[in-house]
Amino acid sequence: MAEAERCLLCHDAPCSKGCPASTNPGEFIRKLRLRNVMGAIRTVKENNILGGACGVLCPTARLCEKECSATGIDRTIRIGKLQRFLVEHSWKIGFNPLSGGRFELPPPAAGRVAVIGGGPAGLSCAAELARNGCRVTVFEERAEAGGVLRYGVPGFRLSTEFLKKELEDVKALGVTFKTSRAVGPGGPRGLLKKGFRAVFVGIGLWAPIRPFGGEQGAGVISSVSFLELFRRGKPAPRKLCSGKTVAVIGGGSVAIDCARTALRLGAKDVYLVYRRSFSQMPAEEDERLEALNEGVHFLLLNQPTGYARDKRGGLAGVKLVRTRLSGKDASGRRKPVDIPGSDWVLEAGACIEAVGNKPEEKSISPGKLISADPATGKTSAAGIYAGGDIVRGPGTVVQSVADGKAAAKAILKQLKAAIC
């Protein structure tokens, strides 16, 4: 309440315009400040069924909080923390997204819709469709739904119990989940032939980008495998890291997650190797500072070039070359340039590659992103929509939520036109 009372109650709240998923922080903070707690909860959950996860994981400093009018007067309103509080409080008081909302589900007359992929984009799309009377089935190839929230974010950032409650909010809307269920050779078109009126594809990116190509070899693992095995409670990550010097290649949020996880698994030292400077890292500032405070060593302005092996083929270290920053490249950041003759080897017994992901070769879209209208999620195939990372490339959870909502609106428009 004290934090909400700092809000300036802007008439045309800029923070709301800064949220890609239209969670409308201006409205839910206003309601919280006026002691309408239930109304504030409704605003969050009706606008963003994954409001809890977004409250935890969103880069609010460069989205809603960046636009906050309190900036420059005092400090920005902590919008992400208020949003997380409201969602957690909703679970504490037994709020139901259906019975506790301002709406009731219409009769299931809008038709059956299939969602392929149980990640943020798919969950958001499914919830929006279910609210509007669609009978939605989510097909998830893995054993549990959640996508990157379940298998790509370490539990100390987003616990399994937290995610479970968020998924229960989706199920409360009437969404059916079929896990450990691959769609099959027919793909989205096959589902249309089975009677689904539309299909949304939100399968994400699960194949790791290899910095040097070829096989990883002993002592080297991709961030995808490392974090998934860690979330599943498998012993391999601990065996890889315990008592060793661990190198993590990359500068994004996933690299930070891997480095912090390695420390928790008993690594002697963890080096985050990045070819640019600290300020140019893609990871959010608070994430970087948390890693520093926990003891991660940042090895900046160093470009990995390969691995050094011992006589038995085990990992002996990571080959590096020092870099300097030159003129700006296409990303708007200064480009790292190798310094001739500065090659050296960082001794390490394990390495985690966290330089990005790409579409899997054995997927609906083999090795390629899906082309879709960014405003509607429409693909070139009638009745098939797509969104999230499989369309836009690596992005944030809130961007995937926005894609799912946009596609759901387009699907509803298609179904309404068919009925009329």
Contacts in CASP RR format, 6 or more apart in sequence:
PFRMAT RR
TARGET T0000
AUTHOR 0000-0000-0000
METHOD contacts of the structure
MODEL  1
MAEAERCLLCHDAPCSKGCPASTNPGEFIRKLRLRNVMGAIRTVKENNIL
GGACGVLCPTARLCEKECSATGIDRTIRIGKLQRFLVEHSWKIGFNPLSG
GRFELPPPAAGRVAVIGGGPAGLSCAAELARNGCRVTVFEERAEAGGVLR
YGVPGFRLSTEFLKKELEDVKALGVTFKTSRAVGPGGPRGLLKKGFRAVF
VGIGLWAPIRPFGGEQGAGVISSVSFLELFRRGKPAPRKLCSGKTVAVIG
GGSVAIDCARTALRLGAKDVYLVYRRSFSQMPAEEDERLEALNEGVHFLL
LNQPTGYARDKRGGLAGVKLVRTRLSGKDASGRRKPVDIPGSDWVLEAGA
CIEAVGNKPEEKSISPGKLISADPATGKTSAAGIYAGGDIVRGPGTVVQS
VADGKAAAKAILKQLKAAIC
1 32 0 8 1.000
1 33 0 8 1.000
1 35 0 8 1.000
3 77 0 8 1.000
3 78 0 8 1.000
3 81 0 8 1.000
3 82 0 8 1.000
4 29 0 8 1.000
4 32 0 8 1.000
4 33 0 8 1.000
4 77 0 8 1.000
4 82 0 8 1.000
5 33 0 8 1.000
6 70 0 8 1.000
6 74 0 8 1.000
6 77 0 8 1.000
7 26 0 8 1.000
7 29 0 8 1.000
7 30 0 8 1.000
7 33 0 8 1.000
7 70 0 8 1.000
7 77 0 8 1.000
8 69 0 8 1.000
8 70 0 8 1.000
8 73 0 8 1.000
9 30 0 8 1.000
9 33 0 8 1.000
10 26 0 8 1.000
10 69 0 8 1.000
13 25 0 8 1.000
13 26 0 8 1.000
13 27 0 8 1.000
13 30 0 8 1.000
13 69 0 8 1.000
14 67 0 8 1.000
14 68 0 8 1.000
14 69 0 8 1.000
15 25 0 8 1.000
15 26 0 8 1.000
15 29 0 8 1.000
15 64 0 8 1.000
15 65 0 8 1.000
15 67 0 8 1.000
15 68 0 8 1.000
15 69 0 8 1.000
15 77 0 8 1.000
15 79 0 8 1.000
16 22 0 8 1.000
16 23 0 8 1.000
16 24 0 8 1.000
16 25 0 8 1.000
16 26 0 8 1.000
16 27 0 8 1.000
16 64 0 8 1.000
17 67 0 8 1.000
18 63 0 8 1.000
18 64 0 8 1.000
18 66 0 8 1.000
18 67 0 8 1.000
19 25 0 8 1.000
19 63 0 8 1.000
19 64 0 8 1.000
19 398 0 8 1.000
20 63 0 8 1.000
20 396 0 8 1.000
20 398 0 8 1.000
20 399 0 8 1.000
20 401 0 8 1.000
20 402 0 8 1.000
21 47 0 8 1.000
21 48 0 8 1.000
21 54 0 8 1.000
21 124 0 8 1.000
21 398 0 8 1.000
21 399 0 8 1.000
21 401 0 8 1.000
21 402 0 8 1.000
21 405 0 8 1.000
22 47 0 8 1.000
22 48 0 8 1.000
22 402 0 8 1.000
22 405 0 8 1.000
23 43 0 8 1.000
23 44 0 8 1.000
23 47 0 8 1.000
23 48 0 8 1.000
23 51 0 8 1.000
23 54 0 8 1.000
23 64 0 8 1.000
23 83 0 8 1.000
23 398 0 8 1.000
24 43 0 8 1.000
24 47 0 8 1.000
25 64 0 8 1.000
25 79 0 8 1.000
25 80 0 8 1.000
25 82 0 8 1.000
25 83 0 8 1.000
27 43 0 8 1.000
28 39 0 8 1.000
28 40 0 8 1.000
28 41 0 8 1.000
28 43 0 8 1.000
28 44 0 8 1.000
28 82 0 8 1.000
28 83 0 8 1.000
28 86 0 8 1.000
29 40 0 8 1.000
29 77 0 8 1.000
29 79 0 8 1.000
29 82 0 8 1.000
31 37 0 8 1.000
31 39 0 8 1.000
31 40 0 8 1.000
31 43 0 8 1.000
32 40 0 8 1.000
32 82 0 8 1.000
32 86 0 8 1.000
37 86 0 8 1.000
37 89 0 8 1.000
38 95 0 8 1.000
38 100 0 8 1.000
40 86 0 8 1.000
41 86 0 8 1.000
41 87 0 8 1.000
41 89 0 8 1.000
41 90 0 8 1.000
41 95 0 8 1.000
42 100 0 8 1.000
42 101 0 8 1.000
42 102 0 8 1.000
44 51 0 8 1.000
44 52 0 8 1.000
44 83 0 8 1.000
44 86 0 8 1.000
44 87 0 8 1.000
44 90 0 8 1.000
45 51 0 8 1.000
45 87 0 8 1.000
45 90 0 8 1.000
45 95 0 8 1.000
45 97 0 8 1.000
45 101 0 8 1.000
45 169 0 8 1.000
46 97 0 8 1.000
46 101 0 8 1.000
46 102 0 8 1.000
46 103 0 8 1.000
48 54 0 8 1.000
48 124 0 8 1.000
48 401 0 8 1.000
49 97 0 8 1.000
49 123 0 8 1.000
49 124 0 8 1.000
49 127 0 8 1.000
49 128 0 8 1.000
49 166 0 8 1.000
49 169 0 8 1.000
49 170 0 8 1.000
49 173 0 8 1.000
50 120 0 8 1.000
50 123 0 8 1.000
50 124 0 8 1.000
50 149 0 8 1.000
50 166 0 8 1.000
50 397 0 8 1.000
50 401 0 8 1.000
51 83 0 8 1.000
51 87 0 8 1.000
51 166 0 8 1.000
52 83 0 8 1.000
52 84 0 8 1.000
52 87 0 8 1.000
52 88 0 8 1.000
52 162 0 8 1.000
52 166 0 8 1.000
53 120 0 8 1.000
53 149 0 8 1.000
53 158 0 8 1.000
53 162 0 8 1.000
53 163 0 8 1.000
53 166 0 8 1.000
53 397 0 8 1.000
54 80 0 8 1.000
54 83 0 8 1.000
54 397 0 8 1.000
54 398 0 8 1.000
54 401 0 8 1.000
55 80 0 8 1.000
55 81 0 8 1.000
55 83 0 8 1.000
55 84 0 8 1.000
55 87 0 8 1.000
56 84 0 8 1.000
56 157 0 8 1.000
56 158 0 8 1.000
56 162 0 8 1.000
57 149 0 8 1.000
57 153 0 8 1.000
57 157 0 8 1.000
57 158 0 8 1.000
57 396 0 8 1.000
57 397 0 8 1.000
58 64 0 8 1.000
58 80 0 8 1.000
58 396 0 8 1.000
58 397 0 8 1.000
58 398 0 8 1.000
59 284 0 8 1.000
59 396 0 8 1.000
60 66 0 8 1.000
60 79 0 8 1.000
60 80 0 8 1.000
61 76 0 8 1.000
61 284 0 8 1.000
61 285 0 8 1.000
61 286 0 8 1.000
62 284 0 8 1.000
63 398 0 8 1.000
64 79 0 8 1.000
64 80 0 8 1.000
65 71 0 8 1.000
65 76 0 8 1.000
65 77 0 8 1.000
65 78 0 8 1.000
65 79 0 8 1.000
65 80 0 8 1.000
66 76 0 8 1.000
68 76 0 8 1.000
68 77 0 8 1.000
68 79 0 8 1.000
70 76 0 8 1.000
70 77 0 8 1.000
87 166 0 8 1.000
91 165 0 8 1.000
96 172 0 8 1.000
97 127 0 8 1.000
97 169 0 8 1.000
97 172 0 8 1.000
97 173 0 8 1.000
98 104 0 8 1.000
98 105 0 8 1.000
98 172 0 8 1.000
98 173 0 8 1.000
98 174 0 8 1.000
103 131 0 8 1.000
105 130 0 8 1.000
105 131 0 8 1.000
105 133 0 8 1.000
105 173 0 8 1.000
105 174 0 8 1.000
106 132 0 8 1.000
106 133 0 8 1.000
107 133 0 8 1.000
108 133 0 8 1.000
108 134 0 8 1.000
108 135 0 8 1.000
109 133 0 8 1.000
110 129 0 8 1.000
110 132 0 8 1.000
110 133 0 8 1.000
110 134 0 8 1.000
110 135 0 8 1.000
110 197 0 8 1.000
110 412 0 8 1.000
110 415 0 8 1.000
110 416 0 8 1.000
110 419 0 8 1.000
111 133 0 8 1.000
111 134 0 8 1.000
111 135 0 8 1.000
111 197 0 8 1.000
111 415 0 8 1.000
112 134 0 8 1.000
112 135 0 8 1.000
112 136 0 8 1.000
112 137 0 8 1.000
112 195 0 8 1.000
112 196 0 8 1.000
112 197 0 8 1.000
113 129 0 8 1.000
113 134 0 8 1.000
113 135 0 8 1.000
113 136 0 8 1.000
113 137 0 8 1.000
113 196 0 8 1.000
113 197 0 8 1.000
113 198 0 8 1.000
113 199 0 8 1.000
113 200 0 8 1.000
113 411 0 8 1.000
113 415 0 8 1.000
114 136 0 8 1.000
114 137 0 8 1.000
114 138 0 8 1.000
114 139 0 8 1.000
114 188 0 8 1.000
114 191 0 8 1.000
114 196 0 8 1.000
114 198 0 8 1.000
114 199 0 8 1.000
114 200 0 8 1.000
115 122 0 8 1.000
115 125 0 8 1.000
115 126 0 8 1.000
115 129 0 8 1.000
115 136 0 8 1.000
115 137 0 8 1.000
115 138 0 8 1.000
115 139 0 8 1.000
115 199 0 8 1.000
115 200 0 8 1.000
115 202 0 8 1.000
116 139 0 8 1.000
116 183 0 8 1.000
116 187 0 8 1.000
116 188 0 8 1.000
116 191 0 8 1.000
116 199 0 8 1.000
116 200 0 8 1.000
116 201 0 8 1.000
116 202 0 8 1.000
116 203 0 8 1.000
116 364 0 8 1.000
117 138 0 8 1.000
117 139 0 8 1.000
117 140 0 8 1.000
117 141 0 8 1.000
117 145 0 8 1.000
117 147 0 8 1.000
117 201 0 8 1.000
117 202 0 8 1.000
117 203 0 8 1.000
117 204 0 8 1.000
118 126 0 8 1.000
118 138 0 8 1.000
118 140 0 8 1.000
118 145 0 8 1.000
118 146 0 8 1.000
118 147 0 8 1.000
118 177 0 8 1.000
118 202 0 8 1.000
119 140 0 8 1.000
119 145 0 8 1.000
119 146 0 8 1.000
119 147 0 8 1.000
119 148 0 8 1.000
119 149 0 8 1.000
119 150 0 8 1.000
119 202 0 8 1.000
119 204 0 8 1.000
119 400 0 8 1.000
120 146 0 8 1.000
120 147 0 8 1.000
120 148 0 8 1.000
120 149 0 8 1.000
120 388 0 8 1.000
120 397 0 8 1.000
120 400 0 8 1.000
120 401 0 8 1.000
121 200 0 8 1.000
121 202 0 8 1.000
121 204 0 8 1.000
121 387 0 8 1.000
121 388 0 8 1.000
121 389 0 8 1.000
121 400 0 8 1.000
121 401 0 8 1.000
121 403 0 8 1.000
121 404 0 8 1.000
121 407 0 8 1.000
122 138 0 8 1.000
122 200 0 8 1.000
122 202 0 8 1.000
122 400 0 8 1.000
122 404 0 8 1.000
123 138 0 8 1.000
123 145 0 8 1.000
123 146 0 8 1.000
123 167 0 8 1.000
123 170 0 8 1.000
124 400 0 8 1.000
124 401 0 8 1.000
124 402 0 8 1.000
124 403 0 8 1.000
124 404 0 8 1.000
124 405 0 8 1.000
124 408 0 8 1.000
125 200 0 8 1.000
125 202 0 8 1.000
125 385 0 8 1.000
125 403 0 8 1.000
125 404 0 8 1.000
125 405 0 8 1.000
125 407 0 8 1.000
125 408 0 8 1.000
125 411 0 8 1.000
126 136 0 8 1.000
126 138 0 8 1.000
126 170 0 8 1.000
126 173 0 8 1.000
126 175 0 8 1.000
126 200 0 8 1.000
126 408 0 8 1.000
127 169 0 8 1.000
127 170 0 8 1.000
127 173 0 8 1.000
127 175 0 8 1.000
128 404 0 8 1.000
128 405 0 8 1.000
128 408 0 8 1.000
128 409 0 8 1.000
128 412 0 8 1.000
129 136 0 8 1.000
129 408 0 8 1.000
129 411 0 8 1.000
129 412 0 8 1.000
130 136 0 8 1.000
130 170 0 8 1.000
130 173 0 8 1.000
130 174 0 8 1.000
130 175 0 8 1.000
131 173 0 8 1.000
132 408 0 8 1.000
132 412 0 8 1.000
134 411 0 8 1.000
134 412 0 8 1.000
134 415 0 8 1.000
135 176 0 8 1.000
136 174 0 8 1.000
136 175 0 8 1.000
136 176 0 8 1.000
137 175 0 8 1.000
137 176 0 8 1.000
137 177 0 8 1.000
137 178 0 8 1.000
137 196 0 8 1.000
138 145 0 8 1.000
138 175 0 8 1.000
138 176 0 8 1.000
138 177 0 8 1.000
138 178 0 8 1.000
139 178 0 8 1.000
139 181 0 8 1.000
139 182 0 8 1.000
139 183 0 8 1.000
140 146 0 8 1.000
140 147 0 8 1.000
140 177 0 8 1.000
140 178 0 8 1.000
140 179 0 8 1.000
140 180 0 8 1.000
140 181 0 8 1.000
141 180 0 8 1.000
141 181 0 8 1.000
141 182 0 8 1.000
141 183 0 8 1.000
142 150 0 8 1.000
142 151 0 8 1.000
142 179 0 8 1.000
142 180 0 8 1.000
143 179 0 8 1.000
143 180 0 8 1.000
144 150 0 8 1.000
144 179 0 8 1.000
145 167 0 8 1.000
145 177 0 8 1.000
145 179 0 8 1.000
146 163 0 8 1.000
146 167 0 8 1.000
147 204 0 8 1.000
148 204 0 8 1.000
148 389 0 8 1.000
148 397 0 8 1.000
149 158 0 8 1.000
149 163 0 8 1.000
149 166 0 8 1.000
149 397 0 8 1.000
150 160 0 8 1.000
150 163 0 8 1.000
150 231 0 8 1.000
151 227 0 8 1.000
151 228 0 8 1.000
151 231 0 8 1.000
151 232 0 8 1.000
152 224 0 8 1.000
152 227 0 8 1.000
152 228 0 8 1.000
152 231 0 8 1.000
152 254 0 8 1.000
152 257 0 8 1.000
153 227 0 8 1.000
153 231 0 8 1.000
153 257 0 8 1.000
154 227 0 8 1.000
154 230 0 8 1.000
154 231 0 8 1.000
154 257 0 8 1.000
154 260 0 8 1.000
154 261 0 8 1.000
155 231 0 8 1.000
156 260 0 8 1.000
156 261 0 8 1.000
156 264 0 8 1.000
157 257 0 8 1.000
160 231 0 8 1.000
171 177 0 8 1.000
183 190 0 8 1.000
183 191 0 8 1.000
183 364 0 8 1.000
187 364 0 8 1.000
188 199 0 8 1.000
188 201 0 8 1.000
188 364 0 8 1.000
188 381 0 8 1.000
188 384 0 8 1.000
189 381 0 8 1.000
189 384 0 8 1.000
191 199 0 8 1.000
192 198 0 8 1.000
192 199 0 8 1.000
192 383 0 8 1.000
192 384 0 8 1.000
197 383 0 8 1.000
197 414 0 8 1.000
197 415 0 8 1.000
197 418 0 8 1.000
198 383 0 8 1.000
198 384 0 8 1.000
198 385 0 8 1.000
198 411 0 8 1.000
198 414 0 8 1.000
198 415 0 8 1.000
199 383 0 8 1.000
199 384 0 8 1.000
199 385 0 8 1.000
200 385 0 8 1.000
200 386 0 8 1.000
200 387 0 8 1.000
200 404 0 8 1.000
200 407 0 8 1.000
200 408 0 8 1.000
200 411 0 8 1.000
201 364 0 8 1.000
201 365 0 8 1.000
201 370 0 8 1.000
201 379 0 8 1.000
201 384 0 8 1.000
201 385 0 8 1.000
201 386 0 8 1.000
201 387 0 8 1.000
201 390 0 8 1.000
202 386 0 8 1.000
202 387 0 8 1.000
202 388 0 8 1.000
202 389 0 8 1.000
202 390 0 8 1.000
202 391 0 8 1.000
202 400 0 8 1.000
203 359 0 8 1.000
203 363 0 8 1.000
203 364 0 8 1.000
203 365 0 8 1.000
203 390 0 8 1.000
204 359 0 8 1.000
204 388 0 8 1.000
204 389 0 8 1.000
204 390 0 8 1.000
205 356 0 8 1.000
205 357 0 8 1.000
205 358 0 8 1.000
205 359 0 8 1.000
205 360 0 8 1.000
205 389 0 8 1.000
205 390 0 8 1.000
205 393 0 8 1.000
205 394 0 8 1.000
206 224 0 8 1.000
206 357 0 8 1.000
206 359 0 8 1.000
206 360 0 8 1.000
206 363 0 8 1.000
207 224 0 8 1.000
207 357 0 8 1.000
207 358 0 8 1.000
207 359 0 8 1.000
207 360 0 8 1.000
207 361 0 8 1.000
207 367 0 8 1.000
208 222 0 8 1.000
208 223 0 8 1.000
208 224 0 8 1.000
208 225 0 8 1.000
208 353 0 8 1.000
208 356 0 8 1.000
208 357 0 8 1.000
208 358 0 8 1.000
209 355 0 8 1.000
209 356 0 8 1.000
209 357 0 8 1.000
209 358 0 8 1.000
210 216 0 8 1.000
210 222 0 8 1.000
210 353 0 8 1.000
211 249 0 8 1.000
211 304 0 8 1.000
211 306 0 8 1.000
211 353 0 8 1.000
211 355 0 8 1.000
212 304 0 8 1.000
212 305 0 8 1.000
212 306 0 8 1.000
212 307 0 8 1.000
216 222 0 8 1.000
216 353 0 8 1.000
217 307 0 8 1.000
217 315 0 8 1.000
218 313 0 8 1.000
218 314 0 8 1.000
218 315 0 8 1.000
219 240 0 8 1.000
219 314 0 8 1.000
219 315 0 8 1.000
219 349 0 8 1.000
219 350 0 8 1.000
219 351 0 8 1.000
220 307 0 8 1.000
220 315 0 8 1.000
220 350 0 8 1.000
220 351 0 8 1.000
220 352 0 8 1.000
220 353 0 8 1.000
221 236 0 8 1.000
221 237 0 8 1.000
221 240 0 8 1.000
221 350 0 8 1.000
221 351 0 8 1.000
221 352 0 8 1.000
221 353 0 8 1.000
222 352 0 8 1.000
222 353 0 8 1.000
222 354 0 8 1.000
223 254 0 8 1.000
223 255 0 8 1.000
223 257 0 8 1.000
223 258 0 8 1.000
223 352 0 8 1.000
223 353 0 8 1.000
223 354 0 8 1.000
223 356 0 8 1.000
224 357 0 8 1.000
226 237 0 8 1.000
226 240 0 8 1.000
226 258 0 8 1.000
226 261 0 8 1.000
226 352 0 8 1.000
227 254 0 8 1.000
227 257 0 8 1.000
227 258 0 8 1.000
227 261 0 8 1.000
229 236 0 8 1.000
229 237 0 8 1.000
230 237 0 8 1.000
230 261 0 8 1.000
230 265 0 8 1.000
237 261 0 8 1.000
237 262 0 8 1.000
237 265 0 8 1.000
238 265 0 8 1.000
238 266 0 8 1.000
240 246 0 8 1.000
240 265 0 8 1.000
240 350 0 8 1.000
241 262 0 8 1.000
241 265 0 8 1.000
241 266 0 8 1.000
241 267 0 8 1.000
241 350 0 8 1.000
242 265 0 8 1.000
242 266 0 8 1.000
242 267 0 8 1.000
243 266 0 8 1.000
243 267 0 8 1.000
243 268 0 8 1.000
244 267 0 8 1.000
244 268 0 8 1.000
244 348 0 8 1.000
244 349 0 8 1.000
244 350 0 8 1.000
245 267 0 8 1.000
245 268 0 8 1.000
245 269 0 8 1.000
245 270 0 8 1.000
245 271 0 8 1.000
245 347 0 8 1.000
245 348 0 8 1.000
245 349 0 8 1.000
245 350 0 8 1.000
246 259 0 8 1.000
246 262 0 8 1.000
246 267 0 8 1.000
246 269 0 8 1.000
246 270 0 8 1.000
246 271 0 8 1.000
246 348 0 8 1.000
246 349 0 8 1.000
246 350 0 8 1.000
246 351 0 8 1.000
246 352 0 8 1.000
247 270 0 8 1.000
247 271 0 8 1.000
247 273 0 8 1.000
247 317 0 8 1.000
247 318 0 8 1.000
247 346 0 8 1.000
247 348 0 8 1.000
247 349 0 8 1.000
247 350 0 8 1.000
247 351 0 8 1.000
247 352 0 8 1.000
248 255 0 8 1.000
248 258 0 8 1.000
248 259 0 8 1.000
248 262 0 8 1.000
248 270 0 8 1.000
248 271 0 8 1.000
248 272 0 8 1.000
248 273 0 8 1.000
248 351 0 8 1.000
248 352 0 8 1.000
248 354 0 8 1.000
249 255 0 8 1.000
249 273 0 8 1.000
249 304 0 8 1.000
249 318 0 8 1.000
249 351 0 8 1.000
249 352 0 8 1.000
249 353 0 8 1.000
249 354 0 8 1.000
249 355 0 8 1.000
250 272 0 8 1.000
250 273 0 8 1.000
250 274 0 8 1.000
250 353 0 8 1.000
250 354 0 8 1.000
250 355 0 8 1.000
251 272 0 8 1.000
251 274 0 8 1.000
251 281 0 8 1.000
251 282 0 8 1.000
251 283 0 8 1.000
251 354 0 8 1.000
252 281 0 8 1.000
252 282 0 8 1.000
252 283 0 8 1.000
252 354 0 8 1.000
253 282 0 8 1.000
253 283 0 8 1.000
253 284 0 8 1.000
253 287 0 8 1.000
254 354 0 8 1.000
254 356 0 8 1.000
255 272 0 8 1.000
255 274 0 8 1.000
255 283 0 8 1.000
255 352 0 8 1.000
255 354 0 8 1.000
255 355 0 8 1.000
256 272 0 8 1.000
256 283 0 8 1.000
256 287 0 8 1.000
256 288 0 8 1.000
256 290 0 8 1.000
256 291 0 8 1.000
256 296 0 8 1.000
258 352 0 8 1.000
258 354 0 8 1.000
259 270 0 8 1.000
259 272 0 8 1.000
259 291 0 8 1.000
259 296 0 8 1.000
259 352 0 8 1.000
260 290 0 8 1.000
260 291 0 8 1.000
260 294 0 8 1.000
260 296 0 8 1.000
262 270 0 8 1.000
262 350 0 8 1.000
262 352 0 8 1.000
263 270 0 8 1.000
263 294 0 8 1.000
263 295 0 8 1.000
263 296 0 8 1.000
267 350 0 8 1.000
269 297 0 8 1.000
270 295 0 8 1.000
270 296 0 8 1.000
270 297 0 8 1.000
271 296 0 8 1.000
271 297 0 8 1.000
271 298 0 8 1.000
271 299 0 8 1.000
271 346 0 8 1.000
271 348 0 8 1.000
272 291 0 8 1.000
272 296 0 8 1.000
272 297 0 8 1.000
272 298 0 8 1.000
272 299 0 8 1.000
273 299 0 8 1.000
273 302 0 8 1.000
273 304 0 8 1.000
273 318 0 8 1.000
273 320 0 8 1.000
273 346 0 8 1.000
274 281 0 8 1.000
274 298 0 8 1.000
274 299 0 8 1.000
274 300 0 8 1.000
274 301 0 8 1.000
274 302 0 8 1.000
275 301 0 8 1.000
275 302 0 8 1.000
275 303 0 8 1.000
275 304 0 8 1.000
275 323 0 8 1.000
275 336 0 8 1.000
276 300 0 8 1.000
276 301 0 8 1.000
276 323 0 8 1.000
276 325 0 8 1.000
276 333 0 8 1.000
276 334 0 8 1.000
276 336 0 8 1.000
277 300 0 8 1.000
277 301 0 8 1.000
277 325 0 8 1.000
277 334 0 8 1.000
278 288 0 8 1.000
278 298 0 8 1.000
278 300 0 8 1.000
280 333 0 8 1.000
280 334 0 8 1.000
281 288 0 8 1.000
288 298 0 8 1.000
291 298 0 8 1.000
292 298 0 8 1.000
299 320 0 8 1.000
299 346 0 8 1.000
301 322 0 8 1.000
301 323 0 8 1.000
301 324 0 8 1.000
301 325 0 8 1.000
301 336 0 8 1.000
302 320 0 8 1.000
302 321 0 8 1.000
302 322 0 8 1.000
302 323 0 8 1.000
302 346 0 8 1.000
303 320 0 8 1.000
303 321 0 8 1.000
303 322 0 8 1.000
303 323 0 8 1.000
303 336 0 8 1.000
303 338 0 8 1.000
304 318 0 8 1.000
304 319 0 8 1.000
304 320 0 8 1.000
305 319 0 8 1.000
305 320 0 8 1.000
305 321 0 8 1.000
305 343 0 8 1.000
306 318 0 8 1.000
306 319 0 8 1.000
307 315 0 8 1.000
307 316 0 8 1.000
307 317 0 8 1.000
307 318 0 8 1.000
307 319 0 8 1.000
307 351 0 8 1.000
308 315 0 8 1.000
308 316 0 8 1.000
308 317 0 8 1.000
308 318 0 8 1.000
308 319 0 8 1.000
308 345 0 8 1.000
309 315 0 8 1.000
309 316 0 8 1.000
310 316 0 8 1.000
314 349 0 8 1.000
315 348 0 8 1.000
315 349 0 8 1.000
315 350 0 8 1.000
315 351 0 8 1.000
316 345 0 8 1.000
316 347 0 8 1.000
316 348 0 8 1.000
316 349 0 8 1.000
317 345 0 8 1.000
317 346 0 8 1.000
317 347 0 8 1.000
317 348 0 8 1.000
317 349 0 8 1.000
317 351 0 8 1.000
318 345 0 8 1.000
318 346 0 8 1.000
318 348 0 8 1.000
318 351 0 8 1.000
319 343 0 8 1.000
319 344 0 8 1.000
319 345 0 8 1.000
320 343 0 8 1.000
320 344 0 8 1.000
320 345 0 8 1.000
320 346 0 8 1.000
321 338 0 8 1.000
321 339 0 8 1.000
321 341 0 8 1.000
321 342 0 8 1.000
321 343 0 8 1.000
321 344 0 8 1.000
322 338 0 8 1.000
322 339 0 8 1.000
322 342 0 8 1.000
322 344 0 8 1.000
323 336 0 8 1.000
323 337 0 8 1.000
323 338 0 8 1.000
323 339 0 8 1.000
324 336 0 8 1.000
324 337 0 8 1.000
324 339 0 8 1.000
325 334 0 8 1.000
325 335 0 8 1.000
325 336 0 8 1.000
325 337 0 8 1.000
326 334 0 8 1.000
326 335 0 8 1.000
326 336 0 8 1.000
326 337 0 8 1.000
327 334 0 8 1.000
327 335 0 8 1.000
328 334 0 8 1.000
328 335 0 8 1.000
329 335 0 8 1.000
356 394 0 8 1.000
357 389 0 8 1.000
357 394 0 8 1.000
358 367 0 8 1.000
359 365 0 8 1.000
359 366 0 8 1.000
359 367 0 8 1.000
359 368 0 8 1.000
359 369 0 8 1.000
359 390 0 8 1.000
360 366 0 8 1.000
360 367 0 8 1.000
361 367 0 8 1.000
364 370 0 8 1.000
365 390 0 8 1.000
369 390 0 8 1.000
369 391 0 8 1.000
369 392 0 8 1.000
369 393 0 8 1.000
370 379 0 8 1.000
370 386 0 8 1.000
370 387 0 8 1.000
370 390 0 8 1.000
370 391 0 8 1.000
371 379 0 8 1.000
371 380 0 8 1.000
371 391 0 8 1.000
372 378 0 8 1.000
372 379 0 8 1.000
372 385 0 8 1.000
372 386 0 8 1.000
372 387 0 8 1.000
372 391 0 8 1.000
373 379 0 8 1.000
374 391 0 8 1.000
374 392 0 8 1.000
375 406 0 8 1.000
376 385 0 8 1.000
376 406 0 8 1.000
376 407 0 8 1.000
376 409 0 8 1.000
376 410 0 8 1.000
377 385 0 8 1.000
377 386 0 8 1.000
377 387 0 8 1.000
377 391 0 8 1.000
377 403 0 8 1.000
377 406 0 8 1.000
377 407 0 8 1.000
377 410 0 8 1.000
378 385 0 8 1.000
378 407 0 8 1.000
378 410 0 8 1.000
379 385 0 8 1.000
379 386 0 8 1.000
383 411 0 8 1.000
383 414 0 8 1.000
385 407 0 8 1.000
385 410 0 8 1.000
385 411 0 8 1.000
386 407 0 8 1.000
387 400 0 8 1.000
387 403 0 8 1.000
387 404 0 8 1.000
387 407 0 8 1.000
388 395 0 8 1.000
388 399 0 8 1.000
388 400 0 8 1.000
388 403 0 8 1.000
388 404 0 8 1.000
389 395 0 8 1.000
389 400 0 8 1.000
391 403 0 8 1.000
392 399 0 8 1.000
392 403 0 8 1.000
END
